[in-house]
Amino acid sequence: MVEKIGHFKDDFASANPIDISKYELNELEIKVIQNISVGHKNAIGLSELCKRINGNERKIRLAIESLRNQGYLILFGQKLKIKSINEEFITVPSGYYFAETQEDVEEFINYMRSRIIAECLILRNIKLATTKKFTRQFGQLPLMG
């Protein structure tokens, strides 16, 4: 049996929507919460979210980041093909959604971990390429300074 969880970090025991009036949220954060649904199958893409709340992508991403830092379980999922109850494959949309299960959270953590590793590899490769480029152009790089 999959345990249902709520939207807020302290709400794991309940599948009930949270009372947003007890937290200090700005207007955009409230609109984001009101337009994100529970479960990966109900994910909403960023462009659709922008249309619904008449906001721009950058501000909405910052609002989502703020909500996550406050403990809201807003996840992002990639488009997936999964087996439905009747054994048919269905496509699950990519986008933002509230966690429905602990497994949702674990999948998101694994997704973010792989993104972090990929970004670290890019940084390492850029640093190596930069060191090689400037060593060739200017001779040995100084140790300090």
C-alpha positions in Angstrom: 0.0 0.0 0.0 1.4 3.4 -1.0 1.1 6.0 1.8 -0.4 9.3 0.7 1.4 12.4 1.9 0.4 16.1 2.1 1.8 19.1 0.5 3.9 20.5 3.3 6.9 18.9 5.1 5.0 18.6 8.4 1.9 17.2 6.6 3.2 13.7 5.8 0.5 12.0 7.9 -2.3 13.7 6.0 -3.4 13.7 2.4 -5.6 16.8 3.1 -4.7 20.1 1.4 -2.8 22.5 3.7 -4.2 25.7 5.1 -2.0 28.2 3.4 -3.3 31.0 5.7 -1.0 29.9 8.5 2.2 30.6 6.4 3.5 33.9 5.2 3.3 33.6 1.5 3.3 36.3 -1.2 0.5 36.6 -3.8 2.5 34.7 -6.5 3.3 31.8 -4.1 -0.3 31.5 -3.3 -1.3 31.4 -7.0 1.4 28.8 -7.6 0.1 26.6 -4.8 -3.5 27.0 -6.1 -2.5 25.9 -9.6 -0.4 22.9 -8.9 -2.1 19.6 -8.5 -1.3 16.4 -6.5 0.4 13.5 -8.4 2.7 13.2 -11.4 -0.3 12.4 -13.7 -1.6 15.9 -13.0 1.7 17.7 -13.6 1.6 21.2 -15.1 4.2 22.6 -17.4 5.9 25.9 -16.7 4.4 27.6 -19.8 0.8 26.5 -18.8 1.4 27.6 -15.2 2.5 31.0 -16.6 -0.7 31.3 -18.6 -2.9 30.4 -15.7 -1.5 32.8 -13.3 -0.4 35.5 -15.7 3.2 35.4 -14.6 6.7 35.2 -16.2 8.8 32.0 -16.0 11.6 33.5 -14.0 9.4 34.8 -11.2 7.4 31.6 -11.1 10.6 29.5 -10.9 11.8 31.8 -8.0 8.4 31.4 -6.3 8.6 27.6 -6.6 12.2 27.6 -5.2 11.0 29.7 -2.3 8.1 27.3 -1.6 10.4 24.3 -1.7 12.7 26.0 0.7 9.7 26.5 3.0 9.1 22.8 2.9 6.4 22.5 0.2 6.7 19.2 -1.7 6.6 20.7 -5.2 8.3 18.2 -7.5 9.1 18.2 -11.2 8.9 15.2 -13.4 9.9 14.4 -16.9 7.5 12.9 -19.4 7.3 9.2 -18.8 5.5 6.1 -20.2 4.1 4.0 -17.4 1.8 1.0 -17.1 -1.7 1.8 -16.0 -4.0 -0.4 -13.9 -5.2 -2.2 -17.0 -1.7 -2.9 -18.2 -1.7 -0.3 -21.0 1.1 2.2 -21.3 0.1 5.8 -20.8 2.2 8.9 -21.1 2.6 11.0 -17.9 3.1 14.7 -18.6 6.2 16.6 -17.5 5.8 19.5 -15.2 5.3 20.6 -11.6 3.1 18.7 -9.1 2.7 18.1 -5.4 4.1 14.8 -4.1 1.5 12.1 -3.7 3.7 9.3 -2.3 7.1 8.9 -0.7 8.2 7.2 -4.0 7.4 10.5 -5.8 9.8 12.3 -3.5 12.5 9.6 -3.9 12.2 9.7 -7.7 12.6 13.5 -7.6 15.6 13.3 -5.3 17.3 10.8 -7.8 16.4 13.1 -10.7 17.9 16.2 -9.0 21.0 14.2 -7.9 21.7 13.1 -11.5 21.3 16.8 -12.6 23.8 17.9 -9.9 26.3 15.3 -11.0 26.0 16.4 -14.6 26.5 20.0 -13.7 29.6 19.2 -11.6 31.0 17.3 -14.6 30.5 20.3 -16.8 32.2 22.6 -14.3 35.1 20.3 -14.0 35.5 20.0 -17.8 35.3 23.8 -18.2 37.9 24.3 -15.5 40.2 21.7 -17.1 39.8 23.3 -20.6 40.4 26.8 -19.2 43.6 25.7 -17.5 44.9 24.1 -20.7 44.0 27.1 -22.8 45.6 29.7 -20.6 48.6 27.5 -19.8 49.3 27.2 -23.6 48.8 31.0 -24.2 50.7 32.4 -21.2 53.0 29.6 -20.0 52.8 28.2 -16.5 50.0 29.6 -14.4 50.9 31.2 -11.1 50.3 29.0 -8.0 48.8 31.9 -6.0 47.1 35.0 -6.9 
